Amino acid sequence: MPDPDSSDPVRFRAQVREFLAQALTAELQTAGLEQIGVFSPASIGKAWHRKLYERGWITPTWPVEHGGCGWTPLQKYIFEQECALANAPTLSSAGLLMCGPILIHFGTPDQQARFLPRLRSGEDYWCQGYSEPGAGSDLAALSCRARRERDAYIVDGSKLWTTHAHHADWIFLLVRTSQHERPQQGITFLLANLHSPGVTIQPIISMSGEHEVNQVFFDALRVPIENRVGAEGDGWTIAKRLLEFERSGVYGPRVRRLLAQARRLAESDGARWHHPLFRQRYAELSIEADALEAGELRLLAAASDASNVTSSQLKLAGTETLQRVSELCVLAAGTSAAYTHESTRCDDHHREAGVAMARYLNMRAATIYGGSSEVQRNILAKTALHL
């Protein structure tokens, strides 16, 4: 339920700051500051999830009847801004921002009663099963198969780049249940327990050294029919809706957090901070951050649900700006970026510089996952420009 005195943006921002000052421990803040991947490590994310859940702020984007906060779009944005500026950890979006809204829109009452409370409380940790070898941006080319066998589907195949699968309890996945002339047909949306027989998870180490993603193999995995969302063959419609949720993240506050890091790193070397070329680049990206935040606020005010156009605009502008500012952080760090951030022997500056380098490498994938920048431009060309 919404707080009784939270309707005024100024008072609401003060509430958020007060909560963060109390709830963000030094350990959580350090983890947020040193976060390399798109999400915080699972153990940190679960600890922060619990604090938000206890405060009643874990699902601000959900309808009130399903446990949402009743916040306005501006309040949601203020919350994201303050969390970023306070170096709060970033929670996995697979459950809260993707699977949850899909179950709210397409799930049966039984599915909602079964999954949504445990998702909100953090008892179940989710991951996404979309990409496959040979089916990334061309998602309709997926070949992971599921055959109907009485009251269950038998799933065989694999999913690739599955973030945090090694920590997850459940996976939502797209499977091919029939062959049609159009590849978008014959795709079905399933919910599978990753602790079931027939699941093997193989780690993939990124070039930044992180174990964030995995390949998940299914060998005769049995998924009960009651874990199908929507009708058989409706998976593509559900998938498109889910991708809009995934691409509709808030990017402006994340850019601000990285700009603050770039300034800290550069100021440790006065000559670098005052170098005219560095200051020019810093100013350019600050202006980009202003424009990005203004655009996000305008789009949030225009509609509560993102369309194909708005979600693609946000994804395209947000991820490309994040990549540019992560590059600025490496430039600010100078030769200190060569340090390994995991070393216990380096001081705070060299550790932060090492984190900046690892984050820069990790963020090269930002313009690929969730639909590459090329895909977003094609969507905008078709739906906004009618080309």
Salt bridges, closest charged atoms under 4 A:
ASP3 OD2 - ARG55 NH2 3.38
GLU34 OE2 - ARG351 NE 2.59
GLU82 OE2 - ARG13 NH1 2.54
GLU82 OE1 - ARG17 NE 2.94
GLU123 OE1 - ARG118 NH1 3.29
ASP124 OD2 - ARG118 NE 2.96
GLU132 OE2 - LYS159 NZ 2.73
GLU149 OE1 - ARG147 NH2 3.66
GLU149 OE2 - ARG222 NH1 3.79
ASP151 OD1 - ARG222 NH2 2.96
ASP156 OD2 - ARG147 NH1 3.62
ASP169 OD1 - HIS195 NE2 2.95
GLU210 OE2 - HIS341 NE2 3.72
GLU244 OE1 - ARG241 NH1 3.32
GLU267 OE2 - ARG263 NE 2.87
ASP269 OD2 - ARG272 NH2 3.48
GLU284 OE1 - ARG281 NH1 3.11
GLU288 OE1 - ARG324 NH2 2.85
ASP290 OD1 - ARG256 NH2 2.21
GLU293 OE1 - ARG256 NH2 3.24
ASP305 OD2 - ARG241 NH2 3.80
GLU320 OE2 - ARG377 NH2 3.17
GLU342 OE2 - HIS341 NE2 3.97
ASP347 OD1 - HIS350 ND1 2.74
GLU352 OE2 - ARG264 NH2 2.55
